[in-house]
Amino acid sequence: MAKKKVSEILIDTLQAAGVQRVYGVVGDSLNGVTDIIRQRDGIGWVHVRHEEAGAFAAGAEAHLTQELAVCAGSCGPGNTHLINGLYDCHRSRVPVLAIASQIPSVEIGTQYFQETHPERLFQECSDYCELISTPEHAVRVIESAIQTALVKRGVAVIVLPGDVSEMEIEAPEPRLPARHRSATLRPSDADIADAATMLNGAEKITILAGAGCAKAHAELMQVASALKAPIVHALRGKEYIEYDNPYDVGMTGLLGFASGYHAIMDSDVLLMLGTDFPYTQFLPQDSKTIQVDCRAEHIGRRTRVDIGLAGDVGETIRQLLPHLTAKTERAHLDKALSDYKDSRENLDELAIGKPGDDSMHPQYLTKLVNELAAEDAIFTCDVGTPTVWAARYLSMNGQRRLLGSFYHGSMANAMPQAIGAQLVYPNRQVVALAGDGGFAMLLGDLLTLKQLNLPVKLVIYNNSSLGFVELEMKEAGLLPYETTLDNPDFAALAESVGIRGIRVADPGDLHASLAEAFAHPGPVVIDAIVKRAELSMPPTIELEQAKGFSLYALKAVMSGRGNEILDLAKDNLNLLGL
């Protein structure tokens, strides 16, 4: 065996795992690693302006490819900047390896300059986190970290002191025996029989399907057909479930439709497939529930479950179908489909634009983005109102993809995720739907778009506010406080760094502006001025929410801010044609 530096062992193993790029910001404790990357073909360094953006970009790459993606941070602040993006990757269950370089090993524990303890810091947002303390430790830790990330579909962290990365040891060729291999988990025959008995005896069955259905679209349609069951999808399942689906009745939850909510609440059996939907207030308390998940620890943690099936969704359905008695009664399904048609028509009526107006309804903006975007476009969306509009107005067709911070709920994810997506698929259209607050939070990585000349189309929902936070305050009966954003002209700002910028406020100009942006060969910032006082109503209004909003209205009038109520009424009643 030849002698190699630890940094060489690391890069050899990354390349054996198919890694083509590492996202991060270079720094002295990373020099041993980056110098090896510099000398290699087939792997490169993606220089971002903030390590958090690098972690988000790596997560997007891993989500789209289901292969290992890598980010890195230098000692101390360099790798602590990774943590928010890694939390998102971990909660989204995508295979990401983080290289957290460390101060010189002899200085650990002395409160040395930039000293932190990454092996403690990253424990909560990773499935594997270990320090390479000696060269002899390197091969097993590196290979174990990569294997864990791939097999558990999560984050692994390697903590590597800068001096250790330069040390040499005899090393074998990399081996990753689990790469491109998988096992299929299925429930026992007895569990399948129990589930079939319950389903065969039920009259009104609704399916709630999530991201665990990613490879089971055909099986999902088969079981819905057999059970005459409407399918409600969770947001993370939208891209896998919505298309070619005659049983689709929309979403439920805070972002969903009344049709999805009622389809679940009116059922006597809820069949949960590959979803860890977290909002218990949108799950039934009285009906029976069957839950299928490959992670058995997820079963029953959101709602009381009568039968839990630990297994892959596709394989579980294949085992279940022969035991089902095909139903002929469609009343429950037909009612849910009719409700969905009404919900969809109501939402589409809101997506209108009146030429000559001084700002746009965000629904109209999203509707036109959806109509003009490519059939295989990749969308990313910021948390908050951009996610609301993406959930309601983007159409998935089996080719399009949709990424967001749907579980961690972090601001500022859309632009860096778009960077990762565009690097993986340079010939596909990537559209980032960014909030003005989220965009500004990691604004520095607009320069990354320019430096890499990535043709991302960045649509900014500019309402000069933290819009979703403002709605939450109003719902709680509070006056909005410190939610106003004093924004620049984002289009002019983009032009100042050499990126095409288009500012649009008049709905009559929107179609031409988006068409121009999507036709441009390089990156574009579309600064879209949207209405601030826009209601994004949940599918059901709880009494406390109504009380809270009424209390906000009273407080606004009494404090001399009654114009807010007038703006809210004008924008939303005009939208409804009232």
Secondary structure as GFF3:
##gff-version 3
##sequence-region A 1 578
A	DSSP	beta_strand	3	5	.	.	.	ID=ss1
A	DSSP	alpha_helix	6	16	.	.	.	ID=ss2
A	DSSP	beta_strand	21	24	.	.	.	ID=ss3
A	DSSP	three_ten_helix	28	30	.	.	.	ID=ss4
A	DSSP	alpha_helix	31	39	.	.	.	ID=ss5
A	DSSP	beta_strand	44	47	.	.	.	ID=ss6
A	DSSP	alpha_helix	51	65	.	.	.	ID=ss7
A	DSSP	beta_strand	69	73	.	.	.	ID=ss8
A	DSSP	alpha_helix	77	80	.	.	.	ID=ss9
A	DSSP	alpha_helix	83	92	.	.	.	ID=ss10
A	DSSP	beta_strand	96	102	.	.	.	ID=ss11
A	DSSP	three_ten_helix	105	107	.	.	.	ID=ss12
A	DSSP	alpha_helix	118	121	.	.	.	ID=ss13
A	DSSP	three_ten_helix	123	125	.	.	.	ID=ss14
A	DSSP	beta_strand	128	131	.	.	.	ID=ss15
A	DSSP	three_ten_helix	135	137	.	.	.	ID=ss16
A	DSSP	alpha_helix	138	152	.	.	.	ID=ss17
A	DSSP	beta_strand	155	161	.	.	.	ID=ss18
A	DSSP	alpha_helix	162	165	.	.	.	ID=ss19
A	DSSP	beta_strand	168	170	.	.	.	ID=ss20
A	DSSP	alpha_helix	189	200	.	.	.	ID=ss21
A	DSSP	beta_strand	205	209	.	.	.	ID=ss22
A	DSSP	three_ten_helix	211	213	.	.	.	ID=ss23
A	DSSP	alpha_helix	217	227	.	.	.	ID=ss24
A	DSSP	beta_strand	231	233	.	.	.	ID=ss25
A	DSSP	three_ten_helix	235	237	.	.	.	ID=ss26
A	DSSP	alpha_helix	238	241	.	.	.	ID=ss27
A	DSSP	beta_strand	248	251	.	.	.	ID=ss28
A	DSSP	alpha_helix	258	265	.	.	.	ID=ss29
A	DSSP	beta_strand	269	273	.	.	.	ID=ss30
A	DSSP	three_ten_helix	280	282	.	.	.	ID=ss31
A	DSSP	beta_strand	288	293	.	.	.	ID=ss32
A	DSSP	three_ten_helix	296	298	.	.	.	ID=ss33
A	DSSP	beta_strand	307	310	.	.	.	ID=ss34
A	DSSP	alpha_helix	313	320	.	.	.	ID=ss35
A	DSSP	three_ten_helix	321	323	.	.	.	ID=ss36
A	DSSP	alpha_helix	331	350	.	.	.	ID=ss37
A	DSSP	alpha_helix	362	372	.	.	.	ID=ss38
A	DSSP	beta_strand	378	381	.	.	.	ID=ss39
A	DSSP	alpha_helix	385	393	.	.	.	ID=ss40
A	DSSP	beta_strand	401	404	.	.	.	ID=ss41
A	DSSP	alpha_helix	414	424	.	.	.	ID=ss42
A	DSSP	beta_strand	430	435	.	.	.	ID=ss43
A	DSSP	alpha_helix	436	441	.	.	.	ID=ss44
A	DSSP	three_ten_helix	443	445	.	.	.	ID=ss45
A	DSSP	alpha_helix	446	452	.	.	.	ID=ss46
A	DSSP	beta_strand	457	462	.	.	.	ID=ss47
A	DSSP	alpha_helix	467	475	.	.	.	ID=ss48
A	DSSP	alpha_helix	490	496	.	.	.	ID=ss49
A	DSSP	beta_strand	500	504	.	.	.	ID=ss50
A	DSSP	alpha_helix	507	519	.	.	.	ID=ss51
A	DSSP	beta_strand	524	529	.	.	.	ID=ss52
A	DSSP	alpha_helix	543	558	.	.	.	ID=ss53
A	DSSP	alpha_helix	562	575	.	.	.	ID=ss54
###
